[in-house]
Amino acid sequence: VTNTPSPGWLNRRLESSGMRPLNLIVDVTNYVMLEYGHPIHAYDERDIGGRVIEVRRAHSGEVLTTLDGQKRELVTDDIVIADASKPIGLAGVMGGANSEIKGDTQNIVIEVAHFHPSMIRKTAKRFALRTEASHRFERGIDLKNIPWVARRVASLIQQCQEEQSQAEGLNLPK
């Protein structure tokens, strides 16, 4: 992918929903979350050690700096998304700064998952961290939508990139 600013229509829709546009990849995941009510997270593939992603309980004493810049000490009750050696996200709550989408991100991994509501509620409460994702996971999501949500994210990223390419080819404003 080419991580660019989002098209104007996407920025306006996110802003009208109370969300701040960041970049194409993050904006598409947020937009599709609003469409389907299912949280999605994207990771920069370069930052996933061992080309492995797993969901597991945190190891006591592990530390994860989340996207809000806060360093969080984890306990074994916390559920994390991890690569081969470290946590890269606080499952169902917030991603890790160590694998965030950056301006030069080219390859992404899209996570469309399901987590048990009580596990997410417990972690969000312990960290006093209420997010759009935790709010939705705590109330439950439609498991049958997972394949559709994943396809929609990929399709919308592709659509926006094609729109941008056409606008650049015609020298139109983005």
C-alpha positions in Angstrom: 0.0 0.0 0.0 0.9 3.6 -0.2 0.0 5.4 3.0 -1.3 8.8 2.0 -3.7 11.3 3.3 -7.3 10.1 3.0 -9.6 11.5 0.3 -11.7 14.4 1.3 -15.0 12.4 1.4 -13.5 10.0 3.9 -12.0 12.8 6.1 -15.4 14.6 6.1 -17.3 11.4 7.1 -14.8 10.6 9.9 -14.9 14.2 11.2 -18.7 14.3 11.2 -18.6 11.1 13.3 -16.3 12.8 15.8 -13.0 11.1 14.7 -9.8 12.8 13.7 -8.4 11.7 10.3 -4.8 10.5 10.5 -3.8 8.7 7.3 -5.4 6.4 4.7 -4.8 3.1 6.5 -5.9 4.2 9.9 -8.8 6.2 8.5 -10.1 3.2 6.5 -10.0 0.9 9.6 -11.9 3.6 11.6 -14.5 4.1 8.9 -15.2 0.4 8.4 -15.5 0.1 12.2 -18.2 2.7 12.1 -19.9 1.0 9.2 -19.9 -2.5 10.7 -19.5 -1.8 14.5 -16.4 -4.1 14.4 -13.1 -2.8 15.6 -10.1 -3.3 13.2 -6.4 -2.7 13.7 -3.6 -2.4 11.2 0.0 -3.1 11.9 3.1 -2.1 10.0 4.5 -5.5 8.8 8.1 -4.4 9.2 7.6 -4.2 13.0 6.2 -7.7 13.4 9.1 -9.9 14.6 9.4 -13.4 13.2 6.4 -12.7 10.8 4.2 -14.1 13.6 1.0 -12.7 15.2 -0.6 -14.5 18.1 -3.2 -13.7 20.7 -1.9 -14.7 24.2 -2.0 -13.7 27.8 0.7 -11.2 28.7 3.8 -12.4 30.6 4.1 -10.8 34.0 6.3 -7.7 33.8 6.0 -7.2 30.1 5.7 -3.6 29.1 3.8 -2.1 26.1 3.8 1.5 25.0 0.3 2.0 23.5 -0.6 4.4 20.7 -1.4 7.1 23.2 2.3 7.1 24.3 1.6 5.6 27.7 3.9 2.9 28.9 1.8 0.1 30.4 3.0 -2.7 32.7 1.1 -5.8 31.8 -0.1 -8.7 34.0 -1.1 -12.2 33.2 -4.8 -11.3 33.1 -4.2 -9.0 30.1 -4.7 -10.3 26.6 -2.2 -9.1 24.0 -1.5 -9.3 20.4 2.1 -10.4 20.1 4.7 -11.1 17.5 7.4 -13.7 18.0 9.1 -11.8 20.9 6.9 -9.0 22.3 3.4 -7.6 22.7 2.4 -5.3 19.8 -1.1 -4.5 21.0 -3.4 -4.6 23.9 -6.1 -6.9 22.5 -9.4 -5.2 21.8 -8.3 -2.0 23.5 -5.4 -0.2 21.7 -2.5 -1.0 19.5 1.1 -0.7 20.4 3.3 2.2 19.3 6.0 -0.3 18.4 4.0 -1.5 15.3 1.9 1.6 14.4 1.2 2.6 10.8 3.8 5.2 9.7 4.0 7.6 6.8 6.3 5.3 4.9 4.4 2.1 5.7 4.1 -0.1 2.6 3.0 -3.5 3.9 0.3 -4.0 6.4 -1.3 -6.7 8.4 -5.0 -6.2 9.1 -6.4 -7.6 12.3 -10.2 -8.3 12.4 -10.7 -10.4 15.5 -13.1 -11.3 18.3 -12.3 -11.1 22.0 -14.4 -12.2 24.9 -16.2 -9.1 26.2 -15.4 -9.6 29.9 -11.6 -9.9 29.1 -11.7 -6.6 27.2 -13.7 -4.9 29.9 -11.3 -6.1 32.6 -8.2 -4.8 30.8 -9.8 -1.5 29.8 -11.0 -0.9 33.3 -7.6 -1.8 34.9 -5.9 0.7 32.6 -8.8 3.3 32.8 -8.6 3.2 29.0 -11.9 3.4 27.2 -11.6 3.3 23.5 -13.9 3.0 20.5 -12.6 -0.6 20.2 -13.0 -1.6 23.8 -16.5 0.0 23.9 -17.6 -2.2 20.9 -15.9 -5.4 22.0 -17.3 -5.1 25.6 -20.8 -5.2 24.1 -20.1 -8.0 21.7 -19.6 -8.1 17.9 -21.2 -10.1 15.2 -18.8 -13.0 14.5 -20.4 -13.7 11.1 -19.3 -10.3 9.9 -15.5 -10.9 10.4 -14.8 -12.0 6.8 -16.9 -9.2 5.3 -15.2 -6.6 7.5 -11.7 -7.8 6.4 -12.7 -7.7 2.8 -14.3 -4.3 3.2 -11.1 -2.8 4.7 -8.9 -4.2 1.9 -11.4 -3.1 -0.8 -11.8 0.4 0.5 -8.0 0.9 0.8 -7.7 -0.2 -2.8 -10.6 2.0 -3.9 -9.1 5.1 -2.2 -5.7 4.5 -3.7 -7.2 4.1 -7.2 -9.2 7.3 -6.7 -6.0 9.1 -5.7 -4.1 7.7 -8.7 -6.9 8.9 -11.0 -7.0 12.4 -9.4 -3.2 12.7 -9.7 -3.3 11.6 -13.4 -6.0 14.2 -14.1 -4.2 16.8 -11.9 -7.3 17.1 -9.7 -7.2 18.2 -6.1 -7.2 15.3 -3.6 
